[in-house]
Amino acid sequence: MKSAAYGLVVPTTIDEAVAALVEHGPDARLLAGGQSLMPLMAARVVRPSVVIDLGRIPDLFGIVHRGDHVAVGAMTTQRAVERSETVVQHVPLLALAVTRIAHATIRNAARSVAASPTPTRRPRSP
Ligand SMILES: Cc1cc2nc3c(=O)[nH]c(=O)nc-3n(C[C@H](O)[C@H](O)[C@H](O)COP(=O)(O)OP(=O)(O)OC[C@H]3O[C@@H](n4cnc5c(N)ncnc54)[C@H](O)[C@@H]3O)c2cc1C
């Protein structure tokens, strides 16, 4: 099945994304890596009138160590988190936990904002 028709907004700053959310309200959905949202839209379980693609906002990418904490941008892939020397060094449990989400192909596309390690859902094959 194909998704229902929807509008696409591609902001390049966080302010533009917030403005689009305010403008379109609950009819809008944010798009990160699309690993959950796109199948749900294709099955028409979710039918947003507007999709806000966060993939062109540089400020949402990256991993930075700032004194007493590590900041992970919402659009950083789960795979990048897993492979980050900064995360491995300062938040080793996070680096390990991310490897429990799905498999590498999914983690290459899925973003940190949607990460929720649940070992019981880990696929049997790598
Ligand atoms: C084969 C397969 C296996 C999987 N196995 C696991 C598993 O073992 N454990 C597990 O936990 N998950 C698993 N998942 C789910 C996977 O983790 C999610 O699909 C993925 O994390 C979603 O990330 P995404 O970047 O693709 O988000 P999207 O699909 O783009 O978005 C997911 C949701 O987050 C919202 N969203 C996106 N960005 C933001 C933002 N900045 N702020 C607020 N909301 C936002 C979207 O509107 C949407 O509702 C699996 C998925 C697949 C396809």
The ligand as an ORCA input file, in Angstrom:
! r2SCAN-3c Opt
* xyz 0 1
  C      13.636     -4.372     11.271
  C      13.524     -3.433     12.470
  C      13.962     -3.882     13.713
  C      13.851     -3.047     14.830
  N      14.296     -3.498     16.058
  C      14.248     -2.671     17.132
  C      14.744     -3.078     18.421
  O      15.261     -4.175     18.565
  N      14.632     -2.220     19.450
  C      14.053     -0.989     19.304
  O      13.966     -0.250     20.274
  N      13.599     -0.578     18.113
  C      13.683     -1.386     17.038
  N      13.211     -0.977     15.824
  C      12.623      0.352     15.758
  C      13.728      1.315     15.402
  O      14.523      1.548     16.544
  C      13.014      2.566     14.983
  O      12.458      2.302     13.709
  C      13.957      3.717     14.861
  O      14.607      3.974     16.087
  C      13.188      4.931     14.451
  O      14.153      5.912     14.195
  P      14.006      6.813     12.933
  O      15.126      7.796     13.002
  O      13.904      5.981     11.700
  O      12.630      7.565     13.256
  P      11.378      7.873     12.324
  O      10.776      6.597     11.827
  O      11.710      8.908     11.311
  O      10.443      8.539     13.427
  C       9.939      7.735     14.505
  C       9.019      8.616     15.348
  O       9.781      9.626     16.017
  C       9.247     10.924     15.704
  N      10.368     11.862     15.675
  C      11.356     11.911     14.768
  N      12.225     12.879     15.060
  C      11.772     13.459     16.196
  C      12.231     14.542     17.008
  N      13.356     15.225     16.730
  N      11.515     14.865     18.097
  C      10.389     14.186     18.408
  N       9.888     13.170     17.682
  C      10.578     12.811     16.595
  C       8.562     10.748     14.354
  O       7.575     11.743     14.122
  C       7.953      9.363     14.498
  O       6.749      9.410     15.229
  C      13.296     -1.764     14.701
  C      12.876     -1.311     13.421
  C      12.983     -2.126     12.316
  C      12.533     -1.609     10.977
*
